[in-house]
Structure formats: structure tokens, C-alpha cells
Amino acid sequence: MVRRRLRRAPDIRVHGGVTFAGQFAEGWWLGFDCGHFDDVMPGLGALLNRLNPERAVDPWLFGTYKDLRFVRGGCAALALLIRFAG
């Protein structure tokens, strides 16, 4: 964990932008998610198809799946951006 004060807000660019920020006792937590329009979410697609089978669609047609490797890379990039922010 990095503990320091920033002189300015860093320009943070991660997938879909920062979608979570919260201050807790141990400091700030920042995060992003992979639930955007162009992100494949197999569980959500299956649920929607089960709820409305006459309008079933293949969720893989409209985006890309962000796997654990992608998410870890995004977290590492986010940590570096914060670490070296002025």
C-alpha cells in the first residue's frame, strides 16, 4: 500500500475509467470494473436469456471477455499510476 499525499489529482486511465473510489480507515481504495457495454459478461448473458428466451442473444457477439490476466494488468497499471502521480 502506498501512503502519501498527492499535490494534484492524477490522470488515471484504466479500462472504463475509475468506477469505485472510497476512503476507509486504511486509506483510499480505487477500482474499475469490466461490466461495460462492450464487455462480455457470460453470467449476465445467461441470466437475461433465461429470463427472456424469446429474445435470447449470444453475449459473445458484442464485446470481449476480460479475463483475470487483463484485470490483474489493469490493477498493476492503476497502482503504478497512483504510485508515480505528482
KAUR-V98151 format. One line per field, one symbol per residue. psi: psi as a letter, one per 30 degrees, with the letter a starting at -180 (. if undefined). burial: b if it has 24 or more other C-alpha atoms within 12 Angstrom, else e. Layout:
# KAUR-V98151
psi=???
burial=???
This chain:
# KAUR-V98151
psi=kkjlkkflkljjjljglkgkkkklegakkklllhhlegkkieeeeeeeeefiffgkljfffgakkjleeeeeeeeeeeeeeeegk.
burial=eeeeeeeeeeebebbeeeeeeeeeeeeeebbbbbeeeebbbeeebeeeeeeeeeeeeeeeeeeeeeeeeeeeebbeebbeebeeee
